[in-house]
Amino acid sequence: MPRIARIDAPGLLHHVMIRGIERRKIFKDDMDREDFIERLSILLPETKTQCHAWSFLSNHAHFL
């Protein structure tokens, strides 16, 4: 059965999740997390994307 198409409308809030392959850790250490946040701080303004909240866990991360 095909998936239902995603709704993509201006101003719509999305829940984005990234997960490590085979549920492996996605960050080696705190420095790795800090580097990821630094990259986000550059990428988000460049793409005019807002990030309202995030949560980092050992093997995945969530963004709103």
PyMOL Python script that loads the backbone (N, CA, C, O; Angstrom):
from pymol import cmd

cmd.read_pdbstr("""\
ATOM      1  N   MET A   1       0.846  -1.168   0.000  1.00  0.00           N
ATOM      2  CA  MET A   1       0.000   0.000   0.000  1.00  0.00           C
ATOM      3  C   MET A   1       0.901   1.243   0.000  1.00  0.00           C
ATOM      4  O   MET A   1       1.834   1.321   0.799  1.00  0.00           O
ATOM      5  N   PRO A   2       0.638   2.208  -0.877  1.00  0.00           N
ATOM      6  CA  PRO A   2       1.466   3.414  -0.939  1.00  0.00           C
ATOM      7  C   PRO A   2       1.283   4.291   0.294  1.00  0.00           C
ATOM      8  O   PRO A   2       0.242   4.273   0.950  1.00  0.00           O
ATOM      9  N   ARG A   3       2.331   5.059   0.584  1.00  0.00           N
ATOM     10  CA  ARG A   3       2.261   5.998   1.706  1.00  0.00           C
ATOM     11  C   ARG A   3       1.423   7.205   1.330  1.00  0.00           C
ATOM     12  O   ARG A   3       1.332   7.576   0.160  1.00  0.00           O
ATOM     13  N   ILE A   4       0.824   7.803   2.321  1.00  0.00           N
ATOM     14  CA  ILE A   4       0.072   9.039   2.118  1.00  0.00           C
ATOM     15  C   ILE A   4       1.081  10.168   1.899  1.00  0.00           C
ATOM     16  O   ILE A   4       2.080  10.260   2.613  1.00  0.00           O
ATOM     17  N   ALA A   5       0.820  11.021   0.916  1.00  0.00           N
ATOM     18  CA  ALA A   5       1.722  12.133   0.620  1.00  0.00           C
ATOM     19  C   ALA A   5       1.836  13.066   1.823  1.00  0.00           C
ATOM     20  O   ALA A   5       0.862  13.294   2.541  1.00  0.00           O
ATOM     21  N   ARG A   6       3.037  13.600   2.031  1.00  0.00           N
ATOM     22  CA  ARG A   6       3.253  14.542   3.122  1.00  0.00           C
ATOM     23  C   ARG A   6       2.594  15.872   2.801  1.00  0.00           C
ATOM     24  O   ARG A   6       2.530  16.286   1.643  1.00  0.00           O
ATOM     25  N   ILE A   7       2.112  16.523   3.822  1.00  0.00           N
ATOM     26  CA  ILE A   7       1.535  17.854   3.658  1.00  0.00           C
ATOM     27  C   ILE A   7       2.670  18.861   3.790  1.00  0.00           C
ATOM     28  O   ILE A   7       3.386  18.864   4.791  1.00  0.00           O
ATOM     29  N   ASP A   8       2.834  19.708   2.791  1.00  0.00           N
ATOM     30  CA  ASP A   8       3.892  20.712   2.809  1.00  0.00           C
ATOM     31  C   ASP A   8       3.276  22.061   2.470  1.00  0.00           C
ATOM     32  O   ASP A   8       3.021  22.362   1.304  1.00  0.00           O
ATOM     33  N   ALA A   9       3.041  22.867   3.490  1.00  0.00           N
ATOM     34  CA  ALA A   9       2.440  24.183   3.303  1.00  0.00           C
ATOM     35  C   ALA A   9       3.273  25.215   4.057  1.00  0.00           C
ATOM     36  O   ALA A   9       3.843  24.905   5.103  1.00  0.00           O
ATOM     37  N   PRO A  10       3.349  26.437   3.535  1.00  0.00           N
ATOM     38  CA  PRO A  10       4.113  27.485   4.227  1.00  0.00           C
ATOM     39  C   PRO A  10       3.643  27.649   5.673  1.00  0.00           C
ATOM     40  O   PRO A  10       2.444  27.713   5.946  1.00  0.00           O
ATOM     41  N   GLY A  11       4.605  27.716   6.588  1.00  0.00           N
ATOM     42  CA  GLY A  11       4.288  27.922   7.994  1.00  0.00           C
ATOM     43  C   GLY A  11       3.920  26.666   8.757  1.00  0.00           C
ATOM     44  O   GLY A  11       3.726  26.719   9.972  1.00  0.00           O
ATOM     45  N   LEU A  12       3.822  25.545   8.075  1.00  0.00           N
ATOM     46  CA  LEU A  12       3.452  24.294   8.728  1.00  0.00           C
ATOM     47  C   LEU A  12       4.631  23.767   9.545  1.00  0.00           C
ATOM     48  O   LEU A  12       5.772  23.798   9.083  1.00  0.00           O
ATOM     49  N   LEU A  13       4.361  23.292  10.742  1.00  0.00           N
ATOM     50  CA  LEU A  13       5.394  22.745  11.611  1.00  0.00           C
ATOM     51  C   LEU A  13       5.648  21.286  11.244  1.00  0.00           C
ATOM     52  O   LEU A  13       4.708  20.518  11.043  1.00  0.00           O
ATOM     53  N   HIS A  14       6.935  20.905  11.157  1.00  0.00           N
ATOM     54  CA  HIS A  14       7.306  19.528  10.830  1.00  0.00           C
ATOM     55  C   HIS A  14       8.101  18.915  11.979  1.00  0.00           C
ATOM     56  O   HIS A  14       8.881  19.601  12.640  1.00  0.00           O
ATOM     57  N   HIS A  15       7.903  17.651  12.207  1.00  0.00           N
ATOM     58  CA  HIS A  15       8.717  16.885  13.148  1.00  0.00           C
ATOM     59  C   HIS A  15       9.720  16.110  12.307  1.00  0.00           C
ATOM     60  O   HIS A  15       9.348  15.242  11.518  1.00  0.00           O
ATOM     61  N   VAL A  16      11.010  16.438  12.487  1.00  0.00           N
ATOM     62  CA  VAL A  16      12.076  15.782  11.725  1.00  0.00           C
ATOM     63  C   VAL A  16      12.872  14.930  12.694  1.00  0.00           C
ATOM     64  O   VAL A  16      13.229  15.383  13.782  1.00  0.00           O
ATOM     65  N   MET A  17      13.150  13.694  12.299  1.00  0.00           N
ATOM     66  CA  MET A  17      13.917  12.789  13.148  1.00  0.00           C
ATOM     67  C   MET A  17      15.053  12.192  12.337  1.00  0.00           C
ATOM     68  O   MET A  17      14.859  11.796  11.187  1.00  0.00           O
ATOM     69  N   ILE A  18      16.239  12.125  12.931  1.00  0.00           N
ATOM     70  CA  ILE A  18      17.360  11.420  12.311  1.00  0.00           C
ATOM     71  C   ILE A  18      17.735  10.279  13.246  1.00  0.00           C
ATOM     72  O   ILE A  18      17.688  10.419  14.468  1.00  0.00           O
ATOM     73  N   ARG A  19      18.106   9.158  12.659  1.00  0.00           N
ATOM     74  CA  ARG A  19      18.447   7.981  13.458  1.00  0.00           C
ATOM     75  C   ARG A  19      19.704   7.342  12.881  1.00  0.00           C
ATOM     76  O   ARG A  19      19.894   7.310  11.665  1.00  0.00           O
ATOM     77  N   GLY A  20      20.554   6.836  13.759  1.00  0.00           N
ATOM     78  CA  GLY A  20      21.749   6.136  13.327  1.00  0.00           C
ATOM     79  C   GLY A  20      21.393   4.813  12.657  1.00  0.00           C
ATOM     80  O   GLY A  20      20.406   4.167  13.010  1.00  0.00           O
ATOM     81  N   ILE A  21      22.210   4.427  11.689  1.00  0.00           N
ATOM     82  CA  ILE A  21      22.009   3.154  10.998  1.00  0.00           C
ATOM     83  C   ILE A  21      22.100   2.022  12.018  1.00  0.00           C
ATOM     84  O   ILE A  21      22.999   2.004  12.859  1.00  0.00           O
ATOM     85  N   GLU A  22      21.176   1.092  11.938  1.00  0.00           N
ATOM     86  CA  GLU A  22      21.083  -0.027  12.886  1.00  0.00           C
ATOM     87  C   GLU A  22      21.032   0.472  14.335  1.00  0.00           C
ATOM     88  O   GLU A  22      21.504  -0.188  15.261  1.00  0.00           O
ATOM     89  N   ARG A  23      20.441   1.663  14.491  1.00  0.00           N
ATOM     90  CA  ARG A  23      20.285   2.305  15.803  1.00  0.00           C
ATOM     91  C   ARG A  23      21.609   2.512  16.542  1.00  0.00           C
ATOM     92  O   ARG A  23      21.661   2.499  17.772  1.00  0.00           O
ATOM     93  N   ARG A  24      22.674   2.704  15.764  1.00  0.00           N
ATOM     94  CA  ARG A  24      23.977   3.012  16.369  1.00  0.00           C
ATOM     95  C   ARG A  24      24.000   4.465  16.830  1.00  0.00           C
ATOM     96  O   ARG A  24      23.180   5.275  16.398  1.00  0.00           O
ATOM     97  N   LYS A  25      24.944   4.787  17.708  1.00  0.00           N
ATOM     98  CA  LYS A  25      25.088   6.155  18.206  1.00  0.00           C
ATOM     99  C   LYS A  25      25.376   7.101  17.044  1.00  0.00           C
ATOM    100  O   LYS A  25      26.113   6.761  16.119  1.00  0.00           O
ATOM    101  N   ILE A  26      24.783   8.296  17.104  1.00  0.00           N
ATOM    102  CA  ILE A  26      25.014   9.281  16.042  1.00  0.00           C
ATOM    103  C   ILE A  26      26.034  10.341  16.461  1.00  0.00           C
ATOM    104  O   ILE A  26      26.534  11.083  15.616  1.00  0.00           O
ATOM    105  N   PHE A  27      26.343  10.420  17.744  1.00  0.00           N
ATOM    106  CA  PHE A  27      27.354  11.350  18.237  1.00  0.00           C
ATOM    107  C   PHE A  27      28.377  10.561  19.049  1.00  0.00           C
ATOM    108  O   PHE A  27      28.020   9.741  19.895  1.00  0.00           O
ATOM    109  N   LYS A  28      29.658  10.822  18.777  1.00  0.00           N
ATOM    110  CA  LYS A  28      30.718  10.125  19.510  1.00  0.00           C
ATOM    111  C   LYS A  28      30.868  10.653  20.934  1.00  0.00           C
ATOM    112  O   LYS A  28      31.083   9.893  21.878  1.00  0.00           O
ATOM    113  N   ASP A  29      30.746  11.992  21.064  1.00  0.00           N
ATOM    114  CA  ASP A  29      30.963  12.622  22.363  1.00  0.00           C
ATOM    115  C   ASP A  29      30.322  14.010  22.364  1.00  0.00           C
ATOM    116  O   ASP A  29      29.667  14.398  21.397  1.00  0.00           O
ATOM    117  N   ASP A  30      30.516  14.753  23.455  1.00  0.00           N
ATOM    118  CA  ASP A  30      29.920  16.089  23.562  1.00  0.00           C
ATOM    119  C   ASP A  30      30.453  17.036  22.492  1.00  0.00           C
ATOM    120  O   ASP A  30      29.712  17.884  21.993  1.00  0.00           O
ATOM    121  N   MET A  31      31.724  16.901  22.134  1.00  0.00           N
ATOM    122  CA  MET A  31      32.307  17.757  21.096  1.00  0.00           C
ATOM    123  C   MET A  31      31.614  17.512  19.754  1.00  0.00           C
ATOM    124  O   MET A  31      31.379  18.449  18.991  1.00  0.00           O
ATOM    125  N   ASP A  32      31.297  16.283  19.478  1.00  0.00           N
ATOM    126  CA  ASP A  32      30.580  15.930  18.250  1.00  0.00           C
ATOM    127  C   ASP A  32      29.202  16.601  18.233  1.00  0.00           C
ATOM    128  O   ASP A  32      28.769  17.106  17.197  1.00  0.00           O
ATOM    129  N   ARG A  33      28.516  16.605  19.377  1.00  0.00           N
ATOM    130  CA  ARG A  33      27.209  17.281  19.484  1.00  0.00           C
ATOM    131  C   ARG A  33      27.362  18.785  19.260  1.00  0.00           C
ATOM    132  O   ARG A  33      26.564  19.400  18.553  1.00  0.00           O
ATOM    133  N   GLU A  34      28.388  19.367  19.867  1.00  0.00           N
ATOM    134  CA  GLU A  34      28.631  20.803  19.709  1.00  0.00           C
ATOM    135  C   GLU A  34      28.919  21.156  18.252  1.00  0.00           C
ATOM    136  O   GLU A  34      28.448  22.182  17.760  1.00  0.00           O
ATOM    137  N   ASP A  35      29.687  20.318  17.558  1.00  0.00           N
ATOM    138  CA  ASP A  35      29.960  20.544  16.134  1.00  0.00           C
ATOM    139  C   ASP A  35      28.670  20.505  15.327  1.00  0.00           C
ATOM    140  O   ASP A  35      28.483  21.307  14.413  1.00  0.00           O
ATOM    141  N   PHE A  36      27.784  19.579  15.661  1.00  0.00           N
ATOM    142  CA  PHE A  36      26.506  19.468  14.959  1.00  0.00           C
ATOM    143  C   PHE A  36      25.668  20.730  15.178  1.00  0.00           C
ATOM    144  O   PHE A  36      25.075  21.252  14.234  1.00  0.00           O
ATOM    145  N   ILE A  37      25.618  21.217  16.411  1.00  0.00           N
ATOM    146  CA  ILE A  37      24.875  22.443  16.716  1.00  0.00           C
ATOM    147  C   ILE A  37      25.478  23.628  15.968  1.00  0.00           C
ATOM    148  O   ILE A  37      24.745  24.477  15.460  1.00  0.00           O
ATOM    149  N   GLU A  38      26.795  23.693  15.897  1.00  0.00           N
ATOM    150  CA  GLU A  38      27.469  24.764  15.157  1.00  0.00           C
ATOM    151  C   GLU A  38      27.075  24.728  13.684  1.00  0.00           C
ATOM    152  O   GLU A  38      26.799  25.771  13.091  1.00  0.00           O
ATOM    153  N   ARG A  39      27.046  23.552  13.097  1.00  0.00           N
ATOM    154  CA  ARG A  39      26.630  23.422  11.695  1.00  0.00           C
ATOM    155  C   ARG A  39      25.181  23.860  11.515  1.00  0.00           C
ATOM    156  O   ARG A  39      24.847  24.536  10.542  1.00  0.00           O
ATOM    157  N   LEU A  40      24.325  23.475  12.452  1.00  0.00           N
ATOM    158  CA  LEU A  40      22.922  23.905  12.388  1.00  0.00           C
ATOM    159  C   LEU A  40      22.803  25.424  12.470  1.00  0.00           C
ATOM    160  O   LEU A  40      21.992  26.026  11.766  1.00  0.00           O
ATOM    161  N   SER A  41      23.611  26.042  13.330  1.00  0.00           N
ATOM    162  CA  SER A  41      23.539  27.498  13.502  1.00  0.00           C
ATOM    163  C   SER A  41      23.928  28.236  12.226  1.00  0.00           C
ATOM    164  O   SER A  41      23.536  29.387  12.033  1.00  0.00           O
ATOM    165  N   ILE A  42      24.687  27.595  11.363  1.00  0.00           N
ATOM    166  CA  ILE A  42      25.050  28.173  10.063  1.00  0.00           C
ATOM    167  C   ILE A  42      23.995  27.821   9.015  1.00  0.00           C
ATOM    168  O   ILE A  42      23.565  28.681   8.246  1.00  0.00           O
ATOM    169  N   LEU A  43      23.588  26.571   8.989  1.00  0.00           N
ATOM    170  CA  LEU A  43      22.674  26.075   7.957  1.00  0.00           C
ATOM    171  C   LEU A  43      21.258  26.645   8.067  1.00  0.00           C
ATOM    172  O   LEU A  43      20.655  26.996   7.053  1.00  0.00           O
ATOM    173  N   LEU A  44      20.728  26.739   9.271  1.00  0.00           N
ATOM    174  CA  LEU A  44      19.341  27.191   9.435  1.00  0.00           C
ATOM    175  C   LEU A  44      19.106  28.599   8.874  1.00  0.00           C
ATOM    176  O   LEU A  44      18.153  28.794   8.120  1.00  0.00           O
ATOM    177  N   PRO A  45      19.947  29.591   9.219  1.00  0.00           N
ATOM    178  CA  PRO A  45      19.727  30.926   8.630  1.00  0.00           C
ATOM    179  C   PRO A  45      19.928  30.948   7.108  1.00  0.00           C
ATOM    180  O   PRO A  45      19.213  31.651   6.395  1.00  0.00           O
ATOM    181  N   GLU A  46      20.902  30.176   6.619  1.00  0.00           N
ATOM    182  CA  GLU A  46      21.157  30.137   5.173  1.00  0.00           C
ATOM    183  C   GLU A  46      19.951  29.619   4.404  1.00  0.00           C
ATOM    184  O   GLU A  46      19.682  30.066   3.289  1.00  0.00           O
ATOM    185  N   THR A  47      19.232  28.686   4.991  1.00  0.00           N
ATOM    186  CA  THR A  47      18.074  28.087   4.317  1.00  0.00           C
ATOM    187  C   THR A  47      16.757  28.712   4.773  1.00  0.00           C
ATOM    188  O   THR A  47      15.678  28.272   4.375  1.00  0.00           O
ATOM    189  N   LYS A  48      16.859  29.751   5.619  1.00  0.00           N
ATOM    190  CA  LYS A  48      15.678  30.433   6.162  1.00  0.00           C
ATOM    191  C   LYS A  48      14.724  29.441   6.832  1.00  0.00           C
ATOM    192  O   LYS A  48      13.505  29.509   6.676  1.00  0.00           O
ATOM    193  N   THR A  49      15.329  28.521   7.584  1.00  0.00           N
ATOM    194  CA  THR A  49      14.577  27.487   8.292  1.00  0.00           C
ATOM    195  C   THR A  49      14.584  27.793   9.785  1.00  0.00           C
ATOM    196  O   THR A  49      15.631  28.114  10.347  1.00  0.00           O
ATOM    197  N   GLN A  50      13.433  27.697  10.424  1.00  0.00           N
ATOM    198  CA  GLN A  50      13.341  27.892  11.865  1.00  0.00           C
ATOM    199  C   GLN A  50      13.389  26.541  12.563  1.00  0.00           C
ATOM    200  O   GLN A  50      12.804  25.563  12.096  1.00  0.00           O
ATOM    201  N   CYS A  51      14.090  26.502  13.682  1.00  0.00           N
ATOM    202  CA  CYS A  51      14.088  25.305  14.521  1.00  0.00           C
ATOM    203  C   CYS A  51      13.577  25.750  15.886  1.00  0.00           C
ATOM    204  O   CYS A  51      14.249  26.504  16.589  1.00  0.00           O
ATOM    205  N   HIS A  52      12.393  25.283  16.258  1.00  0.00           N
ATOM    206  CA  HIS A  52      11.759  25.705  17.504  1.00  0.00           C
ATOM    207  C   HIS A  52      12.265  24.916  18.707  1.00  0.00           C
ATOM    208  O   HIS A  52      12.312  25.437  19.821  1.00  0.00           O
ATOM    209  N   ALA A  53      12.643  23.663  18.480  1.00  0.00           N
ATOM    210  CA  ALA A  53      13.123  22.816  19.576  1.00  0.00           C
ATOM    211  C   ALA A  53      13.873  21.629  18.995  1.00  0.00           C
ATOM    212  O   ALA A  53      13.643  21.226  17.854  1.00  0.00           O
ATOM    213  N   TRP A  54      14.772  21.078  19.797  1.00  0.00           N
ATOM    214  CA  TRP A  54      15.451  19.858  19.385  1.00  0.00           C
ATOM    215  C   TRP A  54      15.753  19.021  20.612  1.00  0.00           C
ATOM    216  O   TRP A  54      15.761  19.505  21.743  1.00  0.00           O
ATOM    217  N   SER A  55      15.999  17.757  20.350  1.00  0.00           N
ATOM    218  CA  SER A  55      16.361  16.819  21.409  1.00  0.00           C
ATOM    219  C   SER A  55      17.363  15.830  20.838  1.00  0.00           C
ATOM    220  O   SER A  55      17.098  15.178  19.828  1.00  0.00           O
ATOM    221  N   PHE A  56      18.522  15.721  21.493  1.00  0.00           N
ATOM    222  CA  PHE A  56      19.544  14.769  21.066  1.00  0.00           C
ATOM    223  C   PHE A  56      19.552  13.587  22.020  1.00  0.00           C
ATOM    224  O   PHE A  56      19.658  13.761  23.234  1.00  0.00           O
ATOM    225  N   LEU A  57      19.441  12.402  21.479  1.00  0.00           N
ATOM    226  CA  LEU A  57      19.577  11.178  22.250  1.00  0.00           C
ATOM    227  C   LEU A  57      20.781  10.432  21.687  1.00  0.00           C
ATOM    228  O   LEU A  57      21.355  10.867  20.689  1.00  0.00           O
ATOM    229  N   SER A  58      21.170   9.342  22.290  1.00  0.00           N
ATOM    230  CA  SER A  58      22.397   8.674  21.856  1.00  0.00           C
ATOM    231  C   SER A  58      22.338   8.179  20.416  1.00  0.00           C
ATOM    232  O   SER A  58      23.331   8.271  19.693  1.00  0.00           O
ATOM    233  N   ASN A  59      21.191   7.654  19.987  1.00  0.00           N
ATOM    234  CA  ASN A  59      21.132   7.071  18.643  1.00  0.00           C
ATOM    235  C   ASN A  59      20.175   7.792  17.694  1.00  0.00           C
ATOM    236  O   ASN A  59      19.984   7.353  16.560  1.00  0.00           O
ATOM    237  N   HIS A  60      19.576   8.886  18.144  1.00  0.00           N
ATOM    238  CA  HIS A  60      18.706   9.652  17.251  1.00  0.00           C
ATOM    239  C   HIS A  60      18.498  11.067  17.788  1.00  0.00           C
ATOM    240  O   HIS A  60      18.849  11.379  18.926  1.00  0.00           O
ATOM    241  N   ALA A  61      17.916  11.917  16.932  1.00  0.00           N
ATOM    242  CA  ALA A  61      17.642  13.301  17.311  1.00  0.00           C
ATOM    243  C   ALA A  61      16.302  13.718  16.721  1.00  0.00           C
ATOM    244  O   ALA A  61      15.889  13.224  15.671  1.00  0.00           O
ATOM    245  N   HIS A  62      15.631  14.636  17.412  1.00  0.00           N
ATOM    246  CA  HIS A  62      14.335  15.163  16.968  1.00  0.00           C
ATOM    247  C   HIS A  62      14.448  16.677  16.814  1.00  0.00           C
ATOM    248  O   HIS A  62      15.156  17.341  17.572  1.00  0.00           O
ATOM    249  N   PHE A  63      13.739  17.209  15.821  1.00  0.00           N
ATOM    250  CA  PHE A  63      13.702  18.652  15.572  1.00  0.00           C
ATOM    251  C   PHE A  63      12.276  19.074  15.261  1.00  0.00           C
ATOM    252  O   PHE A  63      11.546  18.349  14.584  1.00  0.00           O
ATOM    253  N   LEU A  64      11.871  20.253  15.755  1.00  0.00           N
ATOM    254  CA  LEU A  64      10.585  20.863  15.390  1.00  0.00           C
ATOM    255  C   LEU A  64      10.882  22.206  14.740  1.00  0.00           C
ATOM    256  O   LEU A  64       9.959  22.917  14.343  1.00  0.00           O
TER     257      LEU A  64
END
""", "prot")
cmd.dss("prot")
cmd.show_as("cartoon", "prot")
cmd.util.cbc("prot")
cmd.orient("prot")
